[in-house]
Amino acid sequence: MISRSRRNVLKLALLAGAAPMVGGFARQAFAADRPYAPAATDWRKFETRTVVTLPDGQGPAQVWLPVPSVESDYQRGLQNSWTGNATAAELVTDEATGAKFLRATFENGGAPHIELVSSFETRNRTIDWLRKSDVSEDPMVLEAALKPSTYKPLDGVVAETAKKITAGAATDVDKVKAIYAWIVSNCHRNMDVPGCGPGDNVATLTTAGLGGKCADLNGLFVGLARASGVPARDVFGVRVAPSAFGYKQLGANNAVITGAQHCRAEVWLSGYGWVAMDPADVLKVMRAESETWIKDPSDPLVAQVNNALFGNWEGNWVAYNTAEDLALPGRASTLPFLMYPQATIGGKDVNELDAKAFTYEITSTEV
């Protein structure tokens, strides 16, 4: 619960243009045409430990565990190591998407058990909207970020919605601003959706009534951007530390991060490169940060987050990959994304969100 006194402090800071620094994120008034960029921070080193134990005596099993695959100016991987009773285990890189994961197979009976330790460094990701630079990207990467996927078709209701939202937008930046604002103003976080949601754009726009979790909401942002001709992609990962904002909903608030998976988004903008976006976290603050569901993005509790997450990320999260429609070796069905541990037992897929069928724990430590 957010106290009235804290609300008043935030309101005063916004109205007075005060800018005290909190973990690299300044709180200040935001000009309507000039989103605020938080200050860069030093690298922070983390270690995550994923422990998976499957039921005994139910046939051969396989496990796939995502590992940090993204190397960038906001993240760098260090090492991965594992132990357990697997018949074989290896680190695999998917050629089509670059996603990395540990694949372990169990053929010898007994309770399958695997423990993966990944270390990496992260820091805040920031942008200065007043400074452009001569940036470039592999044309094939940009082409991939404009293609449809199973859950992000670029025709039908997705194309129609994108056209309405971006009508009159003169530049890609204008299009992205319009889509981001539309998501925050029209969509909502549905607390009843399991996990991070399926990420089905058509369902979010129709049967789900514009509600969902991060894979649905940021996934819709990505789909609408692609349908508008702006390269965009989801970035799938997990929160590893509390938020320096002071918002409980924007961080992992204890060492156990088993349910802290979070999907972010990014768009490619000429003069800026890949730019961070996270309208889903704005909606999370609106829905869950206080006892009252806040439905106005201009509310003082929400406004600073709404502005800050247009172009910036906090470095309390690690990116696994940007893969969609991922074919895991040895698994019959294709995954829409890889953000959770995956397993099969006796050739049958295990529901990664079924705690009774699939026991695992993920913990995080700042080194």
N, C-alpha and C positions, 0 to 999 in steps of 0.2 A: 504494500500500500504506500502511496506517495502522500506525505503529509501536506496539509494546507500551507504550513510555513515554508516547505521546500518549493511549493508551487509559486508562492509569493516571491521568493528569492529569484527563481527563474524568470518570472514575469518582469521583475525590476531590472534584471540583467538585460533582458531583451529590449525593454523600453528605453533604458538609459544608454544602451550601446556598450555596456561593460563587457570586458573580455578576459576574465580570469582563466588561466590555463589549467585544464584538468586532463592529465595524461596525454597532452599534446593536442587536445581538442578545445579550442577556445569557444566560450559561450558569448555571443554578441548578437547585435541586431543584424538581420540579413537583408541586404538590398534585394529588391524583387528581381533585378536583372543581373545580379552578381552573386551567385552561390558562394558560400564561404568554404575555404579550403583549410582543414586542420593542419597543424604543424607536423612535419616529419618527426619520427622518433628513432632512437637507436634500435639496433637489432635485439630481439629477445629470443632466447633459445628454449625450446620445449622438447619434451620427450613424451610420446604417447605409448601406452601398453595395451594391446588388445589380446584378451584371453578368451578362447573359444573351447567349449566342451560339448560334444554331441552325445546323444543317448547310446548306450552300449547294446551290442547285439542286434543291430537293425540293418546290417549289410554294409557293403563298401560305401565310403563317403568321400566327398570333396568339399573343400572350403576355399573361398576367394576373399581376400582381405584387401581393401584399397589402401594404398600408401601415397604419401605426397608426391605428385608428379609434376607440379607446376614450378618452373624456375623463372624468376622475374625480379624486378626491382623491389618487390615487397615480400618475397619469399625465396628461400634457398634450402634445399634438402641436404641433409648430412649423411645419415646412414640408416639402414634397416637390418635387423637381425631377428632370428627366430629359433625357437626350441619346441619340442613336442615329440609325439610318437607317430608322426606321419611316415608313410611308406616312402614318399618323395615330396619335396617342397622346393619351389623355385620362384624367383622374382621374375615376373613376365611383363613385357611392355607391348601393348596392343599397337600393331603397326598402323592401323587406320586412324587412331585417335590420340596416340601417345600416352594413354592412361596406363599407369603401372599398378600392379597388384601382386600379392603373394598367392600362389596357387599351391594347395596342399592336398594330397590324396592319401586315403587310408584304406588299405586292403587286408590288413592282418588281424582284424577283429579287435576287441577291447573298445573302451570308450575313446573315440577320437579326441585328441587334445592338441591345440596349437597356441603358441604365445608369440606375438609379434611386437617388437619394439622399434619405433621410428623416431628419429631425432631430426629437428629442422629449426630454422630461424625465421621469424616473421617481424614485420614492422608496419606501422601505419602506411596506408596508401593514400597519397594526396594529389591534388591537382590545383594549378593556378590558372583559372579561366582567363586571366588577362595576358597570359604568356603562351604564345603558340611556338611550335618548333617544327623542324623538318623531320617528320617521322615517316617510317615506311614499315610495311609488313609483307610477308610472303603472299603473293596473290592467291595461292592455293588455300592458305589459312583463311583469308577473307572470303573466298568463294565458299568454303565450308560453312562459314558463319552466316551465309545468306541462304543456305539450303533448308528445305523442309525436313522434318524428321517425323517419326510415327506419331508423336504427340504434339507436334508443331506443324500442322499443315499450313500452307501459306495461301490457301484459297478459301472460298466459302465464307463463313462467319468471321474467321480471323482476318481475311483481307478486307471484308466490308467494314469491320470495326476499326481497323487501322486507317482506312481511308477517311472515315468520319473524324477520327481523333486528330489526324494530321492535316486536315483541310486548311489551306492557307499558310502552312509552314514552309518557309523559304529555304531553310538549310537543314542539314542533318541534326545539328544541335537543336534547332527549333522543333524538329520532329521528336527527338528524344525527350525534350522538356515536356512536350504535350502528352506523350505516352506516360511518362513518369507521373505527371500531375493527374492524369486520368485514372491510373491505377490507384493512387493514394485517395482520390476523391470518390471513387465509385466501387472499388473492391473492398473486401473485408477478410479478416482472419477468422476462419471457422475452427473453433477450438475442438470440434468433434472429429475432424479429419485425422486419420491415423498417420503417425510419422510426419514426414514432410509433404505428404500428398503425392498423387500419381504424376502431376505435371501435365495433365491433358488439357491443352488450350481450348478445344471445342467444348469439353464438359464444363470448364470454368466459366465460359461465356454463356452457356445455356443451362444445362441441368443443375449445375452447382450454384447458380445464382450469383456469380462473381465472388464466391467465397472459396477459401482454401488455406493451405499452408505455403511455406516458402517455395517449394518446387512448383506449386500451382501459380502463385502470384508473380514471383520473379520469372518463372517460366513463361507466363503470359506476356510480361514485359518484353522478353526476348523474342517471342513469336511475333508480337506486334511490330517490333523494331525491324525484324527481318522482312515482314510483309510490307514495310514502308521503305525498303531498300537500304536499311542501315545494318551493317554487319553486327551481330550480337551473339552472345553465347552465355549459357549457364556455367557457373563454376561451383562444383560440388565439394563440400568439405565438412568440417566439424569445429565447433567453438572449443577453445582450449583454456580460456582464462576469463575472469570477470571483466566487465566493461569498465573502462576508465570514465565513461559518461556518467556512471553512477546508476544506470538503469539495469535492473535485475534481468529484464527480458533480453538484453543485448549481449549477454555473456554466459559463460559456464561458471556457476557460482560455487562449485566444489570440485574435488579431484576426480570424481566419477562423472564421465562425460558420455556415458552409453547412449543417452537420448538427446545429445546436444548437436546432432547433425544439422547443418544449415547450408542452403543453396543461395549463392549470391549471383550477380549478373554483371556483365560488362559489355560495352559497345565500342566500336571503332569509329573515331571521329577524326577527320582530317585536321592536322595541326596539333592534335593532342595524343593520338594513339589510342590504346585500349584504356577506357575510362570506367571506373568503378560505379556501380549502381546497386541500390538495395531498397526498393520501395516496399518489399515484403516486411522488412524490419520496422519501417515506419508504421505499417498497419499492425504489427505485433505490439508496438508501444501503445497505439491507440486502443487496441482491444484488451490488452492484458496487464499493462504496467500499473494501472490504478484499479480500484474496485469498480469504478464507473467506466463504461465503454465510451471512449471519446470518439466522436464522429466528425469533429471539425479539425482539419489539419493545421489550422492557425492557432489552436489552443497552445498556450505557452509551454506546456509539457511536451508537445509534439513538434512545434515549429522548428526548433533548433535541430532536431534529429532529421526532420523532413528535408531541410536544406543541406545538412552535413552529408547525408547519405546519397545526395546527387553529386557524384564525382569522387567520393572518398570512402575508404574502408578503415575500420579499426583493426590493428594487428593482433587481435586476441582470437584468431581463427586461422585454420590451416586449410589450404586448397588441396583437394585430392586430384581432381581432373576436370576436364570440360567435355567429357565423352557423352554422346547420346547414341541410343540404339547399339549398345555394346554387346558383342558376341564373346562370351567368356569361353576359353578352351575347355572342352569337356562338359559344357552345360548346353542342353538342347534349346532352351528358350532364350531369346534376346532380351537384355535388360534395357529399359528406357534410360537409366542412368545408374552409376555405381557410386553410392554414398554410404551404404550400409554393408556390413559383412554378409556374405552370401554362402549358401551351402546346399548340397544335395545329399540325400541318404537313400541308398538303394535305388539310385537313378531318379528319385523324385525331388523336385525343388522344395526347399524348406522356406516357409514364410519368415522373412527376416524380422518381422514385427511381432511374431508369436513367441512370447517369452517362455512358454511351456515347451514348445517344440525346438527352440533354438536358444541355447543359453550362452551368452557372451557378456563380457564386461570390458569397457574402454576407460582408462584412466589417463590423466594428464598431469605432468609435473613441469614447472618452470625450473630450468637448470641454472 
